[in-house]
Each structure stands twice: as structure tokens, then as C-alpha cells.
């Protein structure tokens, strides 16, 4: 069972890098973002096939 991790500020530069590193390491990542309908959040959903980070 993968470990779940929440990342604050996941659409920013540092938070995005943390998300990528954790996902590459096999973690299940959930993003906490300021605006779930903002461009950064939409891009994150698109990269994951629509299901969130």
C-alpha cells in the first residue's frame, strides 16, 4: 500500500518539484492548492489524466 502525502502549495515552483519527487519515489500525492480552479491546478489535473495530482 503506497504512503499518502499531502503537499501544500503544490502548483508553485518548489511545491511542484516536491510533488514530482514524491511521485517518482512511489508515494501517492494529494495537492493542497489555494485556487482549485486556477491554471496551475488545472494543469496538474491534466498531467494526471483528470483525477488530481
mmCIF file of the C-alpha atoms, coordinates in Angstrom:
data_MODEL
# 
_entry.id   MODEL 
# 
loop_
_atom_site.group_PDB 
_atom_site.id 
_atom_site.type_symbol 
_atom_site.label_atom_id 
_atom_site.label_alt_id 
_atom_site.label_comp_id 
_atom_site.label_asym_id 
_atom_site.label_entity_id 
_atom_site.label_seq_id 
_atom_site.pdbx_PDB_ins_code 
_atom_site.Cartn_x 
_atom_site.Cartn_y 
_atom_site.Cartn_z 
_atom_site.occupancy 
_atom_site.B_iso_or_equiv 
_atom_site.pdbx_formal_charge 
_atom_site.auth_seq_id 
_atom_site.auth_comp_id 
_atom_site.auth_asym_id 
_atom_site.auth_atom_id 
_atom_site.pdbx_PDB_model_num 
ATOM 1  C CA . UNK A 1 1  ? 0.000  0.000  0.000   1.00 0.00 ? 1  UNK A CA 1 
ATOM 2  C CA . UNK A 1 2  ? 1.535  3.349  -1.030  1.00 0.00 ? 2  UNK A CA 1 
ATOM 3  C CA . UNK A 1 3  ? 2.076  6.072  1.542   1.00 0.00 ? 3  UNK A CA 1 
ATOM 4  C CA . UNK A 1 4  ? -0.155 9.132  1.039   1.00 0.00 ? 4  UNK A CA 1 
ATOM 5  C CA . UNK A 1 5  ? 1.400  12.570 1.324   1.00 0.00 ? 5  UNK A CA 1 
ATOM 6  C CA . UNK A 1 6  ? -0.283 15.996 1.164   1.00 0.00 ? 6  UNK A CA 1 
ATOM 7  C CA . UNK A 1 7  ? 1.763  18.817 -0.349  1.00 0.00 ? 7  UNK A CA 1 
ATOM 8  C CA . UNK A 1 8  ? 0.877  22.443 0.395   1.00 0.00 ? 8  UNK A CA 1 
ATOM 9  C CA . UNK A 1 9  ? 1.474  24.880 -2.447  1.00 0.00 ? 9  UNK A CA 1 
ATOM 10 C CA . UNK A 1 10 ? 1.735  22.090 -4.989  1.00 0.00 ? 10 UNK A CA 1 
ATOM 11 C CA . UNK A 1 11 ? 1.212  24.374 -8.003  1.00 0.00 ? 11 UNK A CA 1 
ATOM 12 C CA . UNK A 1 12 ? 4.218  26.564 -7.188  1.00 0.00 ? 12 UNK A CA 1 
ATOM 13 C CA . UNK A 1 13 ? 7.802  26.005 -8.241  1.00 0.00 ? 13 UNK A CA 1 
ATOM 14 C CA . UNK A 1 14 ? 9.050  24.373 -5.042  1.00 0.00 ? 14 UNK A CA 1 
ATOM 15 C CA . UNK A 1 15 ? 5.810  22.528 -4.304  1.00 0.00 ? 15 UNK A CA 1 
ATOM 16 C CA . UNK A 1 16 ? 5.663  21.177 -7.854  1.00 0.00 ? 16 UNK A CA 1 
ATOM 17 C CA . UNK A 1 17 ? 9.196  19.851 -7.561  1.00 0.00 ? 17 UNK A CA 1 
ATOM 18 C CA . UNK A 1 18 ? 8.297  18.165 -4.281  1.00 0.00 ? 18 UNK A CA 1 
ATOM 19 C CA . UNK A 1 19 ? 5.213  16.581 -5.893  1.00 0.00 ? 19 UNK A CA 1 
ATOM 20 C CA . UNK A 1 20 ? 7.273  15.203 -8.782  1.00 0.00 ? 20 UNK A CA 1 
ATOM 21 C CA . UNK A 1 21 ? 9.976  13.826 -6.494  1.00 0.00 ? 21 UNK A CA 1 
ATOM 22 C CA . UNK A 1 22 ? 7.445  12.129 -4.221  1.00 0.00 ? 22 UNK A CA 1 
ATOM 23 C CA . UNK A 1 23 ? 5.524  10.622 -7.137  1.00 0.00 ? 23 UNK A CA 1 
ATOM 24 C CA . UNK A 1 24 ? 8.758  9.359  -8.675  1.00 0.00 ? 24 UNK A CA 1 
ATOM 25 C CA . UNK A 1 25 ? 9.517  7.765  -5.296  1.00 0.00 ? 25 UNK A CA 1 
ATOM 26 C CA . UNK A 1 26 ? 6.258  5.832  -5.335  1.00 0.00 ? 26 UNK A CA 1 
ATOM 27 C CA . UNK A 1 27 ? 4.243  7.998  -2.963  1.00 0.00 ? 27 UNK A CA 1 
ATOM 28 C CA . UNK A 1 28 ? 0.565  8.803  -3.515  1.00 0.00 ? 28 UNK A CA 1 
ATOM 29 C CA . UNK A 1 29 ? 0.409  12.599 -3.564  1.00 0.00 ? 29 UNK A CA 1 
ATOM 30 C CA . UNK A 1 30 ? -2.527 14.891 -2.845  1.00 0.00 ? 30 UNK A CA 1 
ATOM 31 C CA . UNK A 1 31 ? -2.152 18.565 -3.666  1.00 0.00 ? 31 UNK A CA 1 
ATOM 32 C CA . UNK A 1 32 ? -3.435 21.347 -1.449  1.00 0.00 ? 32 UNK A CA 1 
ATOM 33 C CA . UNK A 1 33 ? -3.846 24.485 -3.548  1.00 0.00 ? 33 UNK A CA 1 
ATOM 34 C CA . UNK A 1 34 ? -5.196 27.951 -2.934  1.00 0.00 ? 34 UNK A CA 1 
ATOM 35 C CA . UNK A 1 35 ? -7.447 28.019 -6.015  1.00 0.00 ? 35 UNK A CA 1 
ATOM 36 C CA . UNK A 1 36 ? -8.628 24.588 -7.218  1.00 0.00 ? 36 UNK A CA 1 
ATOM 37 C CA . UNK A 1 37 ? -9.959 26.207 -10.408 1.00 0.00 ? 37 UNK A CA 1 
ATOM 38 C CA . UNK A 1 38 ? -6.779 28.173 -11.163 1.00 0.00 ? 38 UNK A CA 1 
ATOM 39 C CA . UNK A 1 39 ? -4.469 27.490 -14.081 1.00 0.00 ? 39 UNK A CA 1 
ATOM 40 C CA . UNK A 1 40 ? -1.880 25.614 -12.004 1.00 0.00 ? 40 UNK A CA 1 
ATOM 41 C CA . UNK A 1 41 ? -4.454 23.243 -10.541 1.00 0.00 ? 41 UNK A CA 1 
ATOM 42 C CA . UNK A 1 42 ? -5.995 22.591 -13.946 1.00 0.00 ? 42 UNK A CA 1 
ATOM 43 C CA . UNK A 1 43 ? -2.550 21.816 -15.367 1.00 0.00 ? 43 UNK A CA 1 
ATOM 44 C CA . UNK A 1 44 ? -1.908 19.362 -12.517 1.00 0.00 ? 44 UNK A CA 1 
ATOM 45 C CA . UNK A 1 45 ? -5.183 17.572 -13.219 1.00 0.00 ? 45 UNK A CA 1 
ATOM 46 C CA . UNK A 1 46 ? -4.395 17.401 -16.936 1.00 0.00 ? 46 UNK A CA 1 
ATOM 47 C CA . UNK A 1 47 ? -0.986 15.851 -16.251 1.00 0.00 ? 47 UNK A CA 1 
ATOM 48 C CA . UNK A 1 48 ? -2.626 13.161 -14.124 1.00 0.00 ? 48 UNK A CA 1 
ATOM 49 C CA . UNK A 1 49 ? -5.426 12.382 -16.562 1.00 0.00 ? 49 UNK A CA 1 
ATOM 50 C CA . UNK A 1 50 ? -8.090 14.468 -14.855 1.00 0.00 ? 50 UNK A CA 1 
ATOM 51 C CA . UNK A 1 51 ? -8.023 12.816 -11.458 1.00 0.00 ? 51 UNK A CA 1 
ATOM 52 C CA . UNK A 1 52 ? -5.978 15.336 -9.498  1.00 0.00 ? 52 UNK A CA 1 
ATOM 53 C CA . UNK A 1 53 ? -2.322 15.114 -8.565  1.00 0.00 ? 53 UNK A CA 1 
# 
